[in-house]
Amino acid sequence: MIWLKRLQRALLMLLVMLPWYALFINLILLDIRRVNEYGYGLLLGLVIQLWLTRLSWQLNTPKKPLSKSFVGMVFAVIVIGSFLVHYLPLILL
Amino acid sequence: MRKLTVFGLIWLGILYFSVMFVLTVRIDYRLTAPGNIEPIDSFIRLDVERDDEPRYYAVYVMSIDRPTIFQFIAAQFMPFVRVDALPESARGITTTDLFRSGQVARNSAIDASVITAMEALGLPIVYEEQYLVSLIYNFASEPRLNIGDRILSVNGNTDVLEGIRETVCGTSAEIDIMTPQGERRTFELERQVAQDCRFGIVISTFYEIQELPITFDVRSNLIGGPSSGLMQTLYLYDLLGGLNLSQNQTIAGTGTIQLDGRVGSVGGIEQKIYTAHLDQVDVFFVPAGANYEQARAAYERLSNPTFTLIPVATFQDALEALHAREGS
């Protein structure tokens, strides 16, 4: 179960960082000439997200019942999924 | 303490969703923002070896249909970003369809450039005129049609344009198509009274090159549209003719090309002028007429522009301008 809880926290951190990614994707599309600078911004977001994820794994052990973890995960998947559906066509182009 | 935490969490949630709302919800506007210059040889490669490869550049702009609220607000503070209401015809068209449509136009323009350059040099080339579906509006009565389908006949008439003209408003035409995979299909498509007698599709001319004494390779990229036609033709003409008209200068420009050498008008002129300025090109060709007037106005707004703005009505005009620079 520890891996399920870790996955939940990883998703939560992705959810936390989602506005950051959305901001830089917005900026890239609007100001393509600075794609490198904004690309570094995205990369920095990824580093922060991984660091936060690692930190959340090291800190206090999860106390929530598993059912609540599932609800949180489903919520995170819905929000992240909506974001991807919204932006993937733009990114893939 | 617990109450405060719950309260804080609620506010955090409201803040989070507000930020995401502004960054993701799209509104019915069109933004045109400055882009970049793209060397023609980065996407058209010929089997011609030359030490002094000519330096011709296409200029592209970013066209964002239905920007997010954030992009809309940010655009108000950025130089040379144009904000327009989204045209009625563009509503309901997906980003993917717009991209495909741009690619059809781009590929057609490349073939038109090859033909024009070859014919201007007196080199042999055999090609066939075709008609492709380049855009489908959401009101079109046949959802199985796809962008890129080739129209073979309309009501049995192989003169596609005549077949379309002869279809009476309020009736359906039998359209015979061939998919890019080579599959033949027949559809009924209505000329709709409620939509100003339109079929709901846009048809573009495409020239299929059948015999060519050289081989060339077109690399895919994300840039769509026909506006680099003139620059592609100049590049091909210079390269195949071994002329070095560019004289190691950065020659950029915009404009579509037609087989008779005429240069057609394009959109996003102001943004292209600004892009050319930022990239410090030496020459910028622009279609004569209204496009040139817009370009001139944008040029005058620039601080210390270093490039020469040249209006051209035909491909020959552009060649003469380059010869004149060569002479001077």
Interface residues (C-beta under 8 A of the other chain):
Chain A: L18 P19 A22 L23 N26 L27 L29 L30 D31 I32 R33 V79 F83 H86 Y87 P89 L90 L93
Chain B: Y16 V19 M20 L23 T24 L31 A33 P34 G35 N36 M62 I64 P67 T68 F70 Q71 A74 A75 M78 V81 T94 T95 T96 F99 L222 T275 L278
